[in-house]
Amino acid sequence: MANGRVQTKKVGVTAKGRVQTTKVGVTANGRVQTTKVGVTANGRVQTKQVRVTANGRVQTSKVQVTANCRVRTKKVGVTANGRVQTTKVEVTANGRVQTK
């Protein structure tokens, strides 16, 4: 937005721990907005940081997982027309991030 405030969407988690929607934070100057993804069914917390540049592309996406098992989250990009693009990120048992 022009005033740099954060636009958000409600975050929901299904019984299987999958994320239904993602809260998106985009400021006018492209600062980092922390997104709380949610808690899975097994009680593990998923969080991430997304930096969005002026042209709406994602610079970085950091994923932190509190356990050593497979967790699915989403990396969010916002296009120039304001639409949301999602990409599945799979964190393996060794903690490395595999993007698709």
C-alpha positions in Angstrom: 0.0 0.0 0.0 1.0 3.6 -0.4 1.4 4.2 3.3 3.5 1.1 3.7 1.1 -0.8 6.0 0.9 -4.5 6.0 -1.9 -6.3 4.2 -2.7 -9.6 5.7 -4.7 -12.7 5.0 -6.0 -15.0 7.7 -3.9 -18.1 8.4 -5.5 -21.4 8.8 -4.2 -24.9 9.4 -6.1 -28.1 8.5 -6.2 -31.3 10.6 -3.2 -32.6 8.6 -1.2 -29.5 9.4 -1.3 -28.0 5.9 -1.5 -24.3 5.5 -4.7 -23.0 4.0 -3.9 -19.4 3.5 -0.8 -17.3 4.1 -0.5 -13.9 5.8 1.4 -11.5 3.4 3.3 -8.5 4.5 4.4 -6.0 1.9 5.6 -2.5 2.6 6.3 0.3 0.2 10.1 0.1 0.9 10.3 -3.7 0.6 11.2 -4.3 4.3 11.1 -7.8 5.7 7.8 -8.9 7.1 7.7 -11.9 9.4 4.9 -14.3 8.6 3.5 -16.7 11.1 2.5 -19.7 9.1 0.9 -21.7 11.9 1.1 -24.8 14.0 0.9 -28.3 12.5 -1.2 -31.1 13.9 1.8 -32.6 15.6 2.5 -29.3 17.4 5.5 -28.0 15.4 5.6 -24.3 14.6 6.3 -23.1 11.1 7.6 -19.5 10.6 9.3 -17.7 7.8 10.5 -14.3 6.6 9.8 -12.9 3.2 11.4 -9.9 1.6 9.5 -8.4 -1.3 11.2 -5.9 -3.6 9.6 -2.9 -5.3 8.8 -4.9 -8.4 7.0 -7.5 -6.2 9.6 -10.3 -6.5 10.9 -12.3 -3.6 14.5 -11.7 -2.6 14.9 -14.1 0.2 12.8 -16.7 2.0 14.1 -18.2 5.3 12.4 -21.2 6.8 12.8 -22.3 10.4 11.6 -25.6 11.7 11.6 -26.6 15.3 11.9 -30.3 14.6 13.9 -32.7 12.3 11.1 -34.1 10.2 9.4 -33.3 6.9 7.4 -30.1 7.0 5.6 -28.3 4.2 5.2 -24.5 4.1 4.9 -21.8 1.4 7.1 -19.2 0.0 5.0 -16.3 -1.1 5.7 -13.9 -4.0 3.6 -10.9 -5.0 3.5 -10.0 -8.6 3.3 -6.5 -10.0 -0.5 -6.7 -10.3 -0.8 -7.7 -6.7 -1.6 -11.4 -7.2 -0.1 -14.0 -4.8 2.1 -16.8 -6.1 2.8 -19.7 -3.8 5.6 -22.3 -4.0 5.9 -25.4 -2.0 9.0 -25.7 0.2 9.9 -29.1 1.6 12.2 -29.3 4.6 13.8 -32.8 4.8 14.8 -34.7 7.9 18.3 -33.2 7.8 16.9 -29.7 8.0 17.9 -28.6 4.5 15.5 -26.7 2.4 14.5 -28.0 -1.0 12.5 -25.6 -3.2 10.4 -26.5 -6.1 
